[in-house]
Amino acid sequence: MADNRFLNRCLCALLAAASAAMPGLDHAQSVAPGAAVSGGIWKAAVPPKPMRGEFDSLDPLGVAAGARIKADCSLNWINPDDGKRYCFSSGTSLEFFLDMPQTNLRRAQAGWRKLTAARK
């Protein structure tokens, strides 16, 4: 019990010190449940509009294998040679692709030609 009181006093002292050091900090602010919080620390990380990638935003490794694996472009790579964006469905897919990007890109382009020809 004594340990909890000591920890509570330390926590209160730390909060008081933080409030004094940062006058604009209001740790008593609350947000109503369900209310949208605008921006925050993620405002720089979230693009203003959804990103699109080559191959209709399908994972290039899936395309190379003849599969349509949808990717949301949160994991992407931009080809430094032509500036085109490629979207990946997982970090593993992106890492595997980056082991040999030009080779994997050629395989994906060949797979894309087959996928789009099959649609016609």
N, C-alpha and C positions, 0 to 999 in steps of 0.2 A: 504494500500500500504506500509506503514511504517513497518507493522508487517512482511510482506513478505521479505523486505530487511533485517530486523533483523534476521529472520530465515535463510536466505541465508548466511549471514555472520557467523552465528553460525555453520551451516553445513560446510562451507568452513574451519572454524577454526578446527572443529572436524576431517575433512579429513586430514588437514595438520598435526594435532597432531598424528593421526593414522599412516600417512606415515613416520613421523619422528621416531615414536616408533618402527615401523616395516620396516626396510630398504629394505627387500625383497618384500614388498607389492607394486605392480604396479597396481593401480586402473584404469590406462588408457588402460590396456590390453583389447583387444576385440577379439571376435571369429567370424569368417566369418559365415554368415547364412548357416545353413545346415551342418556345420562342426561338426564332432564328438569330444566331449570333453572326453578325457580318464581319467578314475578314478574319481577324485573329491572326495567329502566326502562319496560317496556311494561305493567306490571301496572295502571297507571292508564288506559291507552289501550284495553285489551281488555275489552269488556263481560263481566260474569259469565255472561250467557246470550245466545244469538243474538238479534239484533234483527229485528223484523218491521216491514214497512211496508205502506202502503195498496196496493191493487191486487195483493194476494198477493206483495208485494215485487218486483213487476215494474217495470222502468224506465218512468216516466210518458210519456216521449217515444215509446217503443216502443208503449205502450198507445194513445196518441193516433193512431199510425199503423196500429193494428190488429195489432201484432206482440207476441208474448210473449217479452220479453228479460229473463231472470232476473238479478237483482241481489242481491249478498250483504249489502247495507246498510252496507258499510264507507264508502261515499260516500252521504250522505243529507242531506236538508233537512227541517226541521220547520216547518210552516206556523205563523207567529206568530198567525194569526187563530183557528185551531181546535186547534193542538197536534198535528196528525197528521203522521206521519213518512212521507216519500217516499224510496225507495231508487233509486240510479242505478248503471248498469253501468259508467260511465266518467266521468272528470272533464270530458270534453268535453260529455257529455250534461247533467251538472249545470250547467255554465257556460251552456250554451245555454238550459236551462230557466230559470235565474235572470235571464236578460235580460228576460223577461216572465213571471214566475211565475204570476200569476193567469190570464192568457190561456192559458198552457200547461196549467195545472191544469184549466181548463174543457174544453180539448180532450181531455185525458187522461180526464176523467170521462165525456165523451161516448163516447170509444173504449172505455172499460171497460164501459159499458152495452151496447155492440154485442158485445163479446167475451163477456160473460156471457150475453147473450141467445142467442148462437150455440151455447153449450154446452148449453142446455136443449132 
